[in-house]
Amino acid sequence: MSKVTTIEEIVGSLESGMTIGIGGWGSRRKPMALVRAICRSPLTDLTIVTYGGPDVGLLCAAGKVRRLVTAFVTMDSIPLEPHFRQARQTGAIELTEYDEGMFMFGLYAAAHRLPFLPTPVGLGSDVLKINPELRTVRSPYEDGTELVAVPALAMDAALVHMNRADARGNAQYLGPDPYMDDLFAKAADRTYVSCERLVDTADFAKEGPPQSLLISRSQVAGVVETPNGAHFTDCAPDHGRDEAFQKLYAKAAGDPDGWAAFRDRFLSGDETAYQDAVRAWREEK
Amino acid sequence: MSEATLTGATRAEVCAVACAELFRGDGEIVAAAVAGFVPMLGSRLARSTFEPDLLTTDGGPSLTADAVPLGAAADVVEGWLPFRDHLWLVLNGRRHVIMGPSQIDRFGNTNISCIGDWARPSRQLLGVRGGPGNTLLNPTSYWVPKHSARVFTEKVDMVSGVGTDRGAHELRAVVTNLAVLDFDTPDRRMRLRSVHPGVTVDDVVAATGFELAVPDGVPETRLPDAEELRIMREVLDPKGLREREVPS
C-alpha cells in the first residue's frame, strides 16, 4: 500500500500542543522541508525533541515552540544558533536539557516502551538541578549503584529526512552516519519520512547494502519526496551543507530587518518557492 | 624547509605538543579531541610519535588507519564510529576527550551551556552536549585557546562537565595558550604545572579569575623536537590551521 503523501498533508495531520521529534543531528540531515512547512502552518505550542540545529532556530523564529527537549543546538560550522539563543535569552521557550547520552537513552526507552533507562550520566552535574523532576534509582543488585532514571522521550510524531525511500515507507540512508533517526521512528507514535528521492523497492540494492535500510515501513505513516529537502543542512552523499547559505541565514538572524528580508525572500511561499528562491540566489552570486 | 625554520617553534606548536603529551600512556583508546585544531593536531601528533596505538578520527565517523592531516578525509578507514557508538563509548570509558570550556573553576567544573541564570540566560551557548557523561566516565582534558579571567572563573554558571569535587572520573590537565595546568594537589584544586616559553607565572595568575596553586619553581613547557616540528609542519598541518587558533 502506498504511503506517498505531500508536505501539506503531513503537516496538516499534526496538531497544536503535540510533541514532535525531529531526526538528524546539529546541521545534518534535518527534514527542513517539513520544518519549513510547520513554520508556515497554524500549528502552535509544540514540544520539540531533537539533537538541535537550524530546525530549532526556524521553529523558534516562527513562534512554534513552547518547550524544547535537547542536549544542544548548533549549526556545526557555525557553533551557535542565533534564533535559539534569542528564544532562550528572551524567555520565549521552555527548555528541558539533557546530556547527549541521556537523551539517547530517553529515545531507547521510548522505542522499547520502557518508562525509563538508568545511566550514571548526569550525576554531579547541574542537569539534575535544572531538571528537578529527574529521579534517581538504585541498582537492585549487589553493586547498589545510584543511577539517573532517564524518562522515555515518547513523541506523538517524528519527522526524519532520508536519502532514499520507497512508496511504502521503507527508508535508506547513504551517508556516513545514521544519527538516531531509526530510534526517533521507533519512539514516536507515528513517523513521517521525507527523502531526496523515491525509488522502487527493487532499486534499494543498487543504492546501498541491506544495512543501509535504516527505517522499516512498519514504523512509517507517510513518505514524501522532497529533493534538496534537507537544505541547507548536510545530506551526504546527495549534497553537503550549503555553507554560504547557512552563513546568510545566521547573518540575517542577527537583526529584525535582516530577518524580515530573509523571510520575505525565502520563506514566504511553499517548498517549491523556497527551492526556486535558493536557486535564484545561487545564480546571483 | 631550512634548519633555521625548524628550530624556533611557534606558540601554537608548543600548545599542540602539550596537547599531544596529554595522551601519553593512553594506548589503544579513542582520542576524541573535539575542542579545536590544536588539540586535534596534538592527538594526531601523539599517534604519529610516542602513542602509535591511539585511535583517531577524520573529524567525522571514520576511524582512520593512520593519523590524517587536519581537514583531510581518511585515506584508509579502520573503523566506524557514528554518533550512537560514540555515545556508547562514553559509557564504556575507553576514550580520552579534550573539550573546550566557556567557563572553568578551580576544581575543573566546566560550563558550555549558558551564561547567567539558566532559567533566563544572558547568553545562551551550546547546551551541555556530552559534558556530564564525558567527565563522569572518561579521562578528560581541556583546551583553552585564550586564557582569561572570563574563562577561568570563581564559579561556573551551569555545571555541565563535573569537576574533581563532583565526581569527575579523571581530569588530566588543562592546556591553554599560556600554560599547562593540572589538579595534582592534595584537595584536587587546579595548579600551574608549566608555563609556555615567553610567559611568566604572573601572566598566568593575572589571567586566572581564581586563586591558582602555584608551586615553587614552575618549569617551562616542553618544546617540540625537530621531528615533531617536521611532522606538524610538513605532514599533519601543512596549511597552518594551528597558527590561526593561536597567533604567535
Interface residues (C-beta under 8 A of the other chain):
Chain A: W25 G52 T70 A71 F72 V73 T74 P79 L80 F84 R85 R88 Q89 G91 E97 Y98 D99 E100 G101 M102 M104 T119 P120 V121 G122 L123 G124 S125 D126 V127 I130 P176 D177 P178 Y179 M180 L183
Chain B: G60 P61 S62 W80 P82 F83 R84 L87 V90 L91 S113 C114 W118 A119 R120 P121 S122 R123 Q124 L125 L126 G127 V128 R129 G130 G131 P132 G133 T135 L136 L137 M158 V159 S160 G161 V162 R166 G167 A168
